[in-house]
Amino acid sequence: MACVAVTWARPESTYTDKWDNINVDEILESNRLLKGYVDCLLGKGRCTPDGKALKEALPDALEHECVKCTGKQKSGADKVIRHLVNKRPDLWKELAVKYDPDNIYQARYKDKIDAVKGSA
């Protein structure tokens, strides 16, 4: 989650790189941290500043295939997706219900999602 959390939109062509150096692995390895981000995204808990930025930018990033994401943000997003799909499908499903209730993005990114299945 935090990898995309670097996305506080600004007028330029990319999201801010303010949080590009967040340790995504640390968040993914900590159930407490990961749950905090997921709860923020789901509106079930408080948001850190980077969690709030992620929550605000996520719909735009999904809609426009992360075109405003920096290279680090794209890499981090891939890592998060791989982790959630393979190790936390329960959280992946909750996020999909919230951010993709009509299965638009799951269908659009099906090949990418299928490609990360089984690769941790």
N, CA, C and O atoms as CSV, one atom per row, in Angstrom:
chain,resi,resn,atom,element,x,y,z
A,1,MET,N,N,0.808,-1.184,0.000
A,1,MET,CA,C,0.000,0.000,0.000
A,1,MET,C,C,0.857,1.255,0.000
A,1,MET,O,O,0.616,2.195,-0.758
A,2,ALA,N,N,1.840,1.249,0.849
A,2,ALA,CA,C,2.640,2.455,1.000
A,2,ALA,C,C,3.349,2.832,-0.275
A,2,ALA,O,O,3.649,4.004,-0.504
A,3,CYS,N,N,3.621,1.836,-1.115
A,3,CYS,CA,C,4.317,2.169,-2.348
A,3,CYS,C,C,3.501,3.115,-3.198
A,3,CYS,O,O,4.051,3.975,-3.886
A,4,VAL,N,N,2.227,2.963,-3.153
A,4,VAL,CA,C,1.389,3.876,-3.900
A,4,VAL,C,C,1.089,5.089,-3.045
A,4,VAL,O,O,0.552,6.080,-3.542
A,5,ALA,N,N,1.425,5.027,-1.776
A,5,ALA,CA,C,1.140,6.106,-0.845
A,5,ALA,C,C,1.919,7.362,-1.179
A,5,ALA,O,O,1.698,8.412,-0.574
A,6,VAL,N,N,2.797,7.269,-2.102
A,6,VAL,CA,C,3.598,8.403,-2.492
A,6,VAL,C,C,2.829,9.325,-3.426
A,6,VAL,O,O,3.419,10.190,-4.072
A,7,THR,N,N,1.551,9.148,-3.498
A,7,THR,CA,C,0.795,9.780,-4.561
A,7,THR,C,C,-0.104,10.921,-4.113
A,7,THR,O,O,-1.325,10.824,-4.235
A,8,TRP,N,N,0.451,11.955,-3.619
A,8,TRP,CA,C,-0.326,13.150,-3.329
A,8,TRP,C,C,-0.300,13.968,-4.607
A,8,TRP,O,O,0.736,14.527,-4.968
A,9,ALA,N,N,-1.419,14.042,-5.284
A,9,ALA,CA,C,-1.459,14.640,-6.616
A,9,ALA,C,C,-1.029,16.108,-6.586
A,9,ALA,O,O,-1.323,16.843,-5.643
A,10,ARG,N,N,-0.334,16.504,-7.632
A,10,ARG,CA,C,0.058,17.891,-7.818
A,10,ARG,C,C,-0.088,18.213,-9.294
A,10,ARG,O,O,-0.267,17.305,-10.106
A,11,PRO,N,N,-0.016,19.465,-9.650
A,11,PRO,CA,C,-0.275,19.846,-11.039
A,11,PRO,C,C,0.672,19.244,-12.064
A,11,PRO,O,O,0.293,19.107,-13.227
A,12,GLU,N,N,1.905,18.874,-11.675
A,12,GLU,CA,C,2.838,18.321,-12.630
A,12,GLU,C,C,2.327,16.992,-13.182
A,12,GLU,O,O,1.226,16.552,-12.849
A,13,SER,N,N,3.130,16.366,-14.021
A,13,SER,CA,C,2.689,15.157,-14.704
A,13,SER,C,C,2.792,13.893,-13.860
A,13,SER,O,O,2.286,12.845,-14.262
A,14,THR,N,N,3.442,13.972,-12.687
A,14,THR,CA,C,3.521,12.796,-11.823
A,14,THR,C,C,3.055,13.158,-10.420
A,14,THR,O,O,2.993,14.330,-10.049
A,15,TYR,N,N,2.728,12.117,-9.645
A,15,TYR,CA,C,2.425,12.319,-8.238
A,15,TYR,C,C,3.723,12.722,-7.544
A,15,TYR,O,O,4.813,12.465,-8.055
A,16,THR,N,N,3.604,13.338,-6.405
A,16,THR,CA,C,4.795,13.753,-5.673
A,16,THR,C,C,5.656,12.545,-5.319
A,16,THR,O,O,5.152,11.451,-5.062
A,17,ASP,N,N,6.953,12.769,-5.312
A,17,ASP,CA,C,7.872,11.697,-4.933
A,17,ASP,C,C,8.249,11.801,-3.451
A,17,ASP,O,O,9.222,11.195,-3.003
A,18,LYS,N,N,7.467,12.573,-2.707
A,18,LYS,CA,C,7.751,12.835,-1.295
A,18,LYS,C,C,7.942,11.550,-0.486
A,18,LYS,O,O,8.785,11.503,0.410
A,19,TRP,N,N,7.165,10.512,-0.795
A,19,TRP,CA,C,7.231,9.276,-0.021
A,19,TRP,C,C,7.861,8.122,-0.812
A,19,TRP,O,O,7.643,6.957,-0.482
A,20,ASP,N,N,8.626,8.434,-1.832
A,20,ASP,CA,C,9.229,7.380,-2.658
A,20,ASP,C,C,10.202,6.487,-1.892
A,20,ASP,O,O,10.468,5.363,-2.318
A,21,ASN,N,N,10.729,6.963,-0.786
A,21,ASN,CA,C,11.712,6.174,-0.045
A,21,ASN,C,C,11.118,5.424,1.141
A,21,ASN,O,O,11.854,4.969,2.017
A,22,ILE,N,N,9.806,5.292,1.176
A,22,ILE,CA,C,9.167,4.486,2.218
A,22,ILE,C,C,9.592,3.036,2.021
A,22,ILE,O,O,9.664,2.546,0.894
A,23,ASN,N,N,9.868,2.363,3.120
A,23,ASN,CA,C,10.286,0.961,3.067
A,23,ASN,C,C,9.051,0.074,2.925
A,23,ASN,O,O,8.445,-0.318,3.922
A,24,VAL,N,N,8.689,-0.235,1.709
A,24,VAL,CA,C,7.506,-1.035,1.419
A,24,VAL,C,C,7.623,-2.424,2.024
A,24,VAL,O,O,6.639,-2.962,2.533
A,25,ASP,N,N,8.812,-3.011,1.976
A,25,ASP,CA,C,9.012,-4.349,2.537
A,25,ASP,C,C,8.693,-4.375,4.024
A,25,ASP,O,O,8.074,-5.319,4.515
A,26,GLU,N,N,9.114,-3.343,4.735
A,26,GLU,CA,C,8.840,-3.269,6.176
A,26,GLU,C,C,7.338,-3.258,6.435
A,26,GLU,O,O,6.866,-3.913,7.365
A,27,ILE,N,N,6.603,-2.540,5.642
A,27,ILE,CA,C,5.148,-2.466,5.812
A,27,ILE,C,C,4.512,-3.809,5.490
A,27,ILE,O,O,3.646,-4.278,6.229
A,28,LEU,N,N,4.926,-4.421,4.408
A,28,LEU,CA,C,4.348,-5.701,4.013
A,28,LEU,C,C,4.670,-6.818,4.997
A,28,LEU,O,O,3.883,-7.750,5.155
A,29,GLU,N,N,5.816,-6.732,5.657
A,29,GLU,CA,C,6.221,-7.765,6.615
A,29,GLU,C,C,5.587,-7.575,7.994
A,29,GLU,O,O,5.661,-8.468,8.839
A,30,SER,N,N,4.969,-6.423,8.224
A,30,SER,CA,C,4.363,-6.133,9.523
A,30,SER,C,C,2.839,-6.166,9.399
A,30,SER,O,O,2.238,-5.317,8.741
A,31,ASN,N,N,2.238,-7.144,10.034
A,31,ASN,CA,C,0.776,-7.215,9.991
A,31,ASN,C,C,0.139,-5.939,10.531
A,31,ASN,O,O,-0.875,-5.476,10.008
A,32,ARG,N,N,0.734,-5.374,11.575
A,32,ARG,CA,C,0.185,-4.157,12.179
A,32,ARG,C,C,0.226,-2.986,11.200
A,32,ARG,O,O,-0.771,-2.286,11.023
A,33,LEU,N,N,1.373,-2.777,10.569
A,33,LEU,CA,C,1.487,-1.668,9.617
A,33,LEU,C,C,0.588,-1.878,8.398
A,33,LEU,O,O,-0.114,-0.964,7.968
A,34,LEU,N,N,0.620,-3.080,7.856
A,34,LEU,CA,C,-0.185,-3.375,6.678
A,34,LEU,C,C,-1.670,-3.194,6.981
A,34,LEU,O,O,-2.406,-2.601,6.193
A,35,LYS,N,N,-2.098,-3.707,8.125
A,35,LYS,CA,C,-3.499,-3.565,8.512
A,35,LYS,C,C,-3.873,-2.094,8.675
A,35,LYS,O,O,-4.984,-1.693,8.327
A,36,GLY,N,N,-2.955,-1.294,9.200
A,36,GLY,CA,C,-3.208,0.135,9.349
A,36,GLY,C,C,-3.475,0.807,8.006
A,36,GLY,O,O,-4.398,1.613,7.880
A,37,TYR,N,N,-2.673,0.477,7.017
A,37,TYR,CA,C,-2.882,1.055,5.681
A,37,TYR,C,C,-4.187,0.568,5.067
A,37,TYR,O,O,-4.943,1.356,4.499
A,38,VAL,N,N,-4.446,-0.717,5.180
A,38,VAL,CA,C,-5.669,-1.278,4.609
A,38,VAL,C,C,-6.893,-0.678,5.302
A,38,VAL,O,O,-7.860,-0.298,4.640
A,39,ASP,N,N,-6.851,-0.593,6.622
A,39,ASP,CA,C,-7.974,0.003,7.351
A,39,ASP,C,C,-8.195,1.450,6.926
A,39,ASP,O,O,-9.336,1.891,6.793
A,40,CYS,N,N,-7.118,2.182,6.714
A,40,CYS,CA,C,-7.233,3.555,6.211
A,40,CYS,C,C,-7.925,3.567,4.862
A,40,CYS,O,O,-8.879,4.317,4.656
A,41,LEU,N,N,-7.452,2.743,3.949
A,41,LEU,CA,C,-8.031,2.705,2.602
A,41,LEU,C,C,-9.496,2.295,2.604
A,41,LEU,O,O,-10.277,2.738,1.762
A,42,LEU,N,N,-9.859,1.445,3.559
A,42,LEU,CA,C,-11.241,0.966,3.633
A,42,LEU,C,C,-12.139,1.892,4.448
A,42,LEU,O,O,-13.341,1.653,4.557
A,43,GLY,N,N,-11.564,2.939,5.015
A,43,GLY,CA,C,-12.344,3.853,5.838
A,43,GLY,C,C,-12.681,3.276,7.202
A,43,GLY,O,O,-13.638,3.710,7.844
A,44,LYS,N,N,-11.903,2.303,7.647
A,44,LYS,CA,C,-12.143,1.640,8.932
A,44,LYS,C,C,-11.223,2.144,10.033
A,44,LYS,O,O,-11.388,1.770,11.194
A,45,GLY,N,N,-10.272,2.974,9.691
A,45,GLY,CA,C,-9.314,3.437,10.684
A,45,GLY,C,C,-8.720,4.765,10.295
A,45,GLY,O,O,-9.004,5.316,9.231
A,46,ARG,N,N,-7.883,5.267,11.189
A,46,ARG,CA,C,-7.223,6.545,10.961
A,46,ARG,C,C,-6.160,6.395,9.880
A,46,ARG,O,O,-5.611,5.313,9.671
A,47,CYS,N,N,-5.889,7.480,9.214
A,47,CYS,CA,C,-4.898,7.482,8.142
A,47,CYS,C,C,-3.681,8.310,8.528
A,47,CYS,O,O,-3.814,9.409,9.067
A,48,THR,N,N,-2.504,7.782,8.252
A,48,THR,CA,C,-1.278,8.562,8.346
A,48,THR,C,C,-1.290,9.525,7.157
A,48,THR,O,O,-2.097,9.348,6.244
A,49,PRO,N,N,-0.422,10.534,7.141
A,49,PRO,CA,C,-0.389,11.425,5.974
A,49,PRO,C,C,-0.162,10.684,4.656
A,49,PRO,O,O,-0.792,11.008,3.650
A,50,ASP,N,N,0.732,9.693,4.653
A,50,ASP,CA,C,0.965,8.962,3.410
A,50,ASP,C,C,-0.210,8.043,3.087
A,50,ASP,O,O,-0.515,7.828,1.915
A,51,GLY,N,N,-0.867,7.503,4.100
A,51,GLY,CA,C,-2.071,6.707,3.873
A,51,GLY,C,C,-3.190,7.545,3.278
A,51,GLY,O,O,-3.914,7.097,2.389
A,52,LYS,N,N,-3.320,8.760,3.778
A,52,LYS,CA,C,-4.338,9.681,3.256
A,52,LYS,C,C,-4.045,10.020,1.795
A,52,LYS,O,O,-4.954,10.062,0.966
A,53,ALA,N,N,-2.772,10.259,1.489
A,53,ALA,CA,C,-2.385,10.557,0.109
A,53,ALA,C,C,-2.704,9.387,-0.807
A,53,ALA,O,O,-3.210,9.569,-1.914
A,54,LEU,N,N,-2.405,8.195,-0.337
A,54,LEU,CA,C,-2.705,6.992,-1.116
A,54,LEU,C,C,-4.200,6.872,-1.356
A,54,LEU,O,O,-4.639,6.610,-2.476
A,55,LYS,N,N,-4.971,7.061,-0.312
A,55,LYS,CA,C,-6.426,6.938,-0.406
A,55,LYS,C,C,-7.003,7.930,-1.413
A,55,LYS,O,O,-7.950,7.609,-2.131
A,56,GLU,N,N,-6.436,9.129,-1.464
A,56,GLU,CA,C,-6.919,10.144,-2.393
A,56,GLU,C,C,-6.495,9.863,-3.833
A,56,GLU,O,O,-7.243,10.151,-4.767
A,57,ALA,N,N,-5.306,9.305,-4.015
A,57,ALA,CA,C,-4.771,9.106,-5.360
A,57,ALA,C,C,-5.117,7.754,-5.975
A,57,ALA,O,O,-5.082,7.603,-7.196
A,58,LEU,N,N,-5.448,6.779,-5.150
A,58,LEU,CA,C,-5.671,5.426,-5.649
A,58,LEU,C,C,-6.727,5.335,-6.753
A,58,LEU,O,O,-6.482,4.673,-7.761
A,59,PRO,N,N,-7.883,5.969,-6.606
A,59,PRO,CA,C,-8.867,5.878,-7.695
A,59,PRO,C,C,-8.327,6.409,-9.031
A,59,PRO,O,O,-8.579,5.817,-10.081
A,60,ASP,N,N,-7.590,7.518,-8.990
A,60,ASP,CA,C,-7.018,8.076,-10.216
A,60,ASP,C,C,-5.955,7.143,-10.788
A,60,ASP,O,O,-5.896,6.931,-11.999
A,61,ALA,N,N,-5.117,6.585,-9.917
A,61,ALA,CA,C,-4.060,5.679,-10.382
A,61,ALA,C,C,-4.666,4.437,-11.031
A,61,ALA,O,O,-4.171,3.966,-12.055
A,62,LEU,N,N,-5.733,3.906,-10.440
A,62,LEU,CA,C,-6.401,2.739,-11.030
A,62,LEU,C,C,-7.029,3.085,-12.378
A,62,LEU,O,O,-6.888,2.346,-13.352
A,63,GLU,N,N,-7.714,4.204,-12.415
A,63,GLU,CA,C,-8.422,4.615,-13.629
A,63,GLU,C,C,-7.467,4.863,-14.790
A,63,GLU,O,O,-7.774,4.529,-15.935
A,64,HIS,N,N,-6.304,5.452,-14.493
A,64,HIS,CA,C,-5.393,5.868,-15.555
A,64,HIS,C,C,-4.103,5.051,-15.609
A,64,HIS,O,O,-3.075,5.525,-16.094
A,65,GLU,N,N,-4.172,3.815,-15.104
A,65,GLU,CA,C,-3.064,2.870,-15.202
A,65,GLU,C,C,-1.754,3.422,-14.635
A,65,GLU,O,O,-0.672,3.137,-15.148
A,66,CYS,N,N,-1.872,4.207,-13.581
A,66,CYS,CA,C,-0.711,4.716,-12.842
A,66,CYS,C,C,0.215,5.566,-13.718
A,66,CYS,O,O,1.428,5.572,-13.513
A,67,VAL,N,N,-0.348,6.275,-14.684
A,67,VAL,CA,C,0.497,7.073,-15.577
A,67,VAL,C,C,1.195,8.211,-14.856
A,67,VAL,O,O,2.237,8.678,-15.316
A,68,LYS,N,N,0.650,8.669,-13.740
A,68,LYS,CA,C,1.285,9.747,-12.978
A,68,LYS,C,C,2.255,9.215,-11.934
A,68,LYS,O,O,2.879,9.996,-11.216
A,69,CYS,N,N,2.390,7.895,-11.839
A,69,CYS,CA,C,3.285,7.295,-10.846
A,69,CYS,C,C,4.738,7.423,-11.280
A,69,CYS,O,O,5.058,7.318,-12.464
A,70,THR,N,N,5.610,7.650,-10.307
A,70,THR,CA,C,7.047,7.633,-10.586
A,70,THR,C,C,7.473,6.170,-10.760
A,70,THR,O,O,6.700,5.254,-10.480
A,71,GLY,N,N,8.679,5.967,-11.211
A,71,GLY,CA,C,9.191,4.600,-11.362
A,71,GLY,C,C,9.176,3.843,-10.047
A,71,GLY,O,O,8.802,2.671,-10.009
A,72,LYS,N,N,9.578,4.503,-8.967
A,72,LYS,CA,C,9.577,3.850,-7.653
A,72,LYS,C,C,8.153,3.510,-7.218
A,72,LYS,O,O,7.923,2.467,-6.606
A,73,GLN,N,N,7.215,4.373,-7.527
A,73,GLN,CA,C,5.822,4.111,-7.164
A,73,GLN,C,C,5.282,2.909,-7.924
A,73,GLN,O,O,4.580,2.077,-7.349
A,74,LYS,N,N,5.600,2.811,-9.201
A,74,LYS,CA,C,5.159,1.659,-9.988
A,74,LYS,C,C,5.775,0.370,-9.471
A,74,LYS,O,O,5.100,-0.653,-9.358
A,75,SER,N,N,7.058,0.428,-9.159
A,75,SER,CA,C,7.744,-0.745,-8.626
A,75,SER,C,C,7.148,-1.154,-7.284
A,75,SER,O,O,6.917,-2.338,-7.038
A,76,GLY,N,N,6.901,-0.185,-6.427
A,76,GLY,CA,C,6.290,-0.459,-5.139
A,76,GLY,C,C,4.891,-1.006,-5.276
A,76,GLY,O,O,4.508,-1.925,-4.552
A,77,ALA,N,N,4.121,-0.453,-6.196
A,77,ALA,CA,C,2.758,-0.938,-6.422
A,77,ALA,C,C,2.775,-2.389,-6.872
A,77,ALA,O,O,1.954,-3.189,-6.423
A,78,ASP,N,N,3.705,-2.735,-7.756
A,78,ASP,CA,C,3.833,-4.124,-8.206
A,78,ASP,C,C,4.146,-5.045,-7.032
A,78,ASP,O,O,3.582,-6.134,-6.926
A,79,LYS,N,N,5.042,-4.609,-6.155
A,79,LYS,CA,C,5.423,-5.404,-4.995
A,79,LYS,C,C,4.221,-5.610,-4.065
A,79,LYS,O,O,4.001,-6.710,-3.558
A,80,VAL,N,N,3.462,-4.559,-3.850
A,80,VAL,CA,C,2.289,-4.642,-2.975
A,80,VAL,C,C,1.240,-5.574,-3.574
A,80,VAL,O,O,0.681,-6.416,-2.871
A,81,ILE,N,N,0.977,-5.426,-4.851
A,81,ILE,CA,C,-0.011,-6.286,-5.517
A,81,ILE,C,C,0.419,-7.747,-5.423
A,81,ILE,O,O,-0.389,-8.613,-5.090
A,82,ARG,N,N,1.682,-8.019,-5.715
A,82,ARG,CA,C,2.210,-9.385,-5.645
A,82,ARG,C,C,2.016,-9.948,-4.233
A,82,ARG,O,O,1.595,-11.093,-4.073
A,83,HIS,N,N,2.319,-9.154,-3.225
A,83,HIS,CA,C,2.183,-9.596,-1.833
A,83,HIS,C,C,0.724,-9.861,-1.476
A,83,HIS,O,O,0.402,-10.908,-0.913
A,84,LEU,N,N,-0.147,-8.931,-1.798
A,84,LEU,CA,C,-1.561,-9.093,-1.437
A,84,LEU,C,C,-2.206,-10.262,-2.167
A,84,LEU,O,O,-2.934,-11.046,-1.558
A,85,VAL,N,N,-1.950,-10.387,-3.450
A,85,VAL,CA,C,-2.544,-11.465,-4.240
A,85,VAL,C,C,-2.102,-12.829,-3.720
A,85,VAL,O,O,-2.910,-13.753,-3.625
A,86,ASN,N,N,-0.811,-12.955,-3.383
A,86,ASN,CA,C,-0.261,-14.255,-2.997
A,86,ASN,C,C,-0.299,-14.562,-1.505
A,86,ASN,O,O,-0.455,-15.718,-1.112
A,87,LYS,N,N,-0.158,-13.541,-0.679
A,87,LYS,CA,C,-0.043,-13.800,0.754
A,87,LYS,C,C,-1.199,-13.273,1.586
A,87,LYS,O,O,-1.415,-13.737,2.705
A,88,ARG,N,N,-1.936,-12.323,1.064
A,88,ARG,CA,C,-3.058,-11.752,1.806
A,88,ARG,C,C,-4.275,-11.568,0.899
A,88,ARG,O,O,-4.777,-10.454,0.756
A,89,PRO,N,N,-4.751,-12.656,0.285
A,89,PRO,CA,C,-5.897,-12.541,-0.617
A,89,PRO,C,C,-7.141,-12.003,0.085
A,89,PRO,O,O,-8.016,-11.431,-0.565
A,90,ASP,N,N,-7.230,-12.178,1.396
A,90,ASP,CA,C,-8.350,-11.625,2.152
A,90,ASP,C,C,-8.349,-10.101,2.071
A,90,ASP,O,O,-9.399,-9.491,1.871
A,91,LEU,N,N,-7.192,-9.492,2.224
A,91,LEU,CA,C,-7.092,-8.030,2.126
A,91,LEU,C,C,-7.277,-7.567,0.687
A,91,LEU,O,O,-7.907,-6.541,0.432
A,92,TRP,N,N,-6.725,-8.330,-0.251
A,92,TRP,CA,C,-6.885,-8.003,-1.674
A,92,TRP,C,C,-8.372,-7.948,-2.025
A,92,TRP,O,O,-8.822,-7.037,-2.720
A,93,LYS,N,N,-9.130,-8.937,-1.536
A,93,LYS,CA,C,-10.554,-8.997,-1.833
A,93,LYS,C,C,-11.297,-7.806,-1.221
A,93,LYS,O,O,-12.148,-7.201,-1.873
A,94,GLU,N,N,-10.976,-7.474,0.031
A,94,GLU,CA,C,-11.632,-6.331,0.675
A,94,GLU,C,C,-11.369,-5.043,-0.097
A,94,GLU,O,O,-12.281,-4.243,-0.308
A,95,LEU,N,N,-10.122,-4.845,-0.516
A,95,LEU,CA,C,-9.779,-3.650,-1.272
A,95,LEU,C,C,-10.468,-3.642,-2.635
A,95,LEU,O,O,-10.906,-2.593,-3.108
A,96,ALA,N,N,-10.561,-4.809,-3.262
A,96,ALA,CA,C,-11.235,-4.904,-4.562
A,96,ALA,C,C,-12.715,-4.550,-4.433
A,96,ALA,O,O,-13.268,-3.864,-5.293
A,97,VAL,N,N,-13.348,-5.012,-3.372
A,97,VAL,CA,C,-14.768,-4.704,-3.160
A,97,VAL,C,C,-14.959,-3.191,-3.020
A,97,VAL,O,O,-15.920,-2.630,-3.547
A,98,LYS,N,N,-14.050,-2.545,-2.315
A,98,LYS,CA,C,-14.146,-1.098,-2.084
A,98,LYS,C,C,-13.805,-0.292,-3.338
A,98,LYS,O,O,-14.542,0.623,-3.706
A,99,TYR,N,N,-12.695,-0.626,-3.992
A,99,TYR,CA,C,-12.195,0.198,-5.091
A,99,TYR,C,C,-12.552,-0.315,-6.486
A,99,TYR,O,O,-12.300,0.363,-7.481
A,100,ASP,N,N,-13.131,-1.501,-6.557
A,100,ASP,CA,C,-13.498,-2.070,-7.853
A,100,ASP,C,C,-14.770,-2.908,-7.734
A,100,ASP,O,O,-14.771,-4.085,-8.095
A,101,PRO,N,N,-15.855,-2.309,-7.228
A,101,PRO,CA,C,-17.077,-3.089,-6.999
A,101,PRO,C,C,-17.681,-3.671,-8.272
A,101,PRO,O,O,-18.390,-4.676,-8.216
A,102,ASP,N,N,-17.411,-3.057,-9.406
A,102,ASP,CA,C,-17.960,-3.544,-10.670
A,102,ASP,C,C,-16.968,-4.399,-11.448
A,102,ASP,O,O,-17.216,-4.755,-12.600
A,103,ASN,N,N,-15.844,-4.728,-10.816
A,103,ASN,CA,C,-14.837,-5.601,-11.406
A,103,ASN,C,C,-14.210,-5.031,-12.688
A,103,ASN,O,O,-13.737,-5.779,-13.543
A,104,ILE,N,N,-14.215,-3.737,-12.804
A,104,ILE,CA,C,-13.658,-3.081,-13.994
A,104,ILE,C,C,-12.135,-3.241,-14.031
A,104,ILE,O,O,-11.572,-3.653,-15.045
A,105,TYR,N,N,-11.480,-2.913,-12.920
A,105,TYR,CA,C,-10.022,-2.953,-12.890
A,105,TYR,C,C,-9.494,-4.376,-12.807
A,105,TYR,O,O,-8.447,-4.685,-13.376
A,106,GLN,N,N,-10.207,-5.242,-12.104
A,106,GLN,CA,C,-9.785,-6.652,-12.051
A,106,GLN,C,C,-9.768,-7.216,-13.474
A,106,GLN,O,O,-8.863,-7.967,-13.839
A,107,ALA,N,N,-10.764,-6.854,-14.264
A,107,ALA,CA,C,-10.810,-7.326,-15.649
A,107,ALA,C,C,-9.717,-6.657,-16.489
A,107,ALA,O,O,-9.035,-7.319,-17.271
A,108,ARG,N,N,-9.559,-5.346,-16.322
A,108,ARG,CA,C,-8.577,-4.603,-17.110
A,108,ARG,C,C,-7.154,-5.098,-16.848
A,108,ARG,O,O,-6.344,-5.196,-17.770
A,109,TYR,N,N,-6.859,-5.407,-15.591
A,109,TYR,CA,C,-5.517,-5.819,-15.203
A,109,TYR,C,C,-5.393,-7.323,-14.992
A,109,TYR,O,O,-4.452,-7.780,-14.343
A,110,LYS,N,N,-6.329,-8.094,-15.532
A,110,LYS,CA,C,-6.357,-9.535,-15.311
A,110,LYS,C,C,-5.018,-10.205,-15.660
A,110,LYS,O,O,-4.505,-11.005,-14.878
A,111,ASP,N,N,-4.464,-9.886,-16.809
A,111,ASP,CA,C,-3.203,-10.504,-17.223
A,111,ASP,C,C,-2.077,-10.188,-16.234
A,111,ASP,O,O,-1.272,-11.059,-15.907
A,112,LYS,N,N,-2.024,-8.942,-15.763
A,112,LYS,CA,C,-0.986,-8.556,-14.806
A,112,LYS,C,C,-1.192,-9.263,-13.472
A,112,LYS,O,O,-0.229,-9.718,-12.855
A,113,ILE,N,N,-2.431,-9.356,-13.026
A,113,ILE,CA,C,-2.732,-10.026,-11.756
A,113,ILE,C,C,-2.400,-11.508,-11.866
A,113,ILE,O,O,-1.778,-12.081,-10.972
A,114,ASP,N,N,-2.820,-12.123,-12.966
A,114,ASP,CA,C,-2.516,-13.551,-13.176
A,114,ASP,C,C,-1.007,-13.795,-13.227
A,114,ASP,O,O,-0.522,-14.830,-12.769
A,115,ALA,N,N,-0.274,-12.840,-13.783
A,115,ALA,CA,C,1.177,-12.997,-13.913
A,115,ALA,C,C,1.885,-12.996,-12.567
A,115,ALA,O,O,2.950,-13.601,-12.436
A,116,VAL,N,N,1.320,-12.331,-11.562
A,116,VAL,CA,C,1.989,-12.284,-10.255
A,116,VAL,C,C,1.544,-13.409,-9.336
A,116,VAL,O,O,2.171,-13.651,-8.305
A,117,LYS,N,N,0.466,-14.102,-9.697
A,117,LYS,CA,C,0.000,-15.202,-8.847
A,117,LYS,C,C,1.074,-16.273,-8.758
A,117,LYS,O,O,1.619,-16.727,-9.764
A,118,GLY,N,N,1.358,-16.659,-7.523
A,118,GLY,CA,C,2.358,-17.690,-7.300
A,118,GLY,C,C,3.784,-17.186,-7.259
A,118,GLY,O,O,4.708,-17.953,-6.988
A,119,SER,N,N,3.973,-15.903,-7.525
A,119,SER,CA,C,5.333,-15.339,-7.440
A,119,SER,C,C,5.376,-14.344,-6.293
A,119,SER,O,O,4.889,-13.219,-6.407
A,120,ALA,N,N,5.954,-14.766,-5.213
A,120,ALA,CA,C,5.989,-13.912,-4.022
A,120,ALA,C,C,7.078,-12.934,-4.051
A,120,ALA,O,O,7.229,-12.150,-3.114
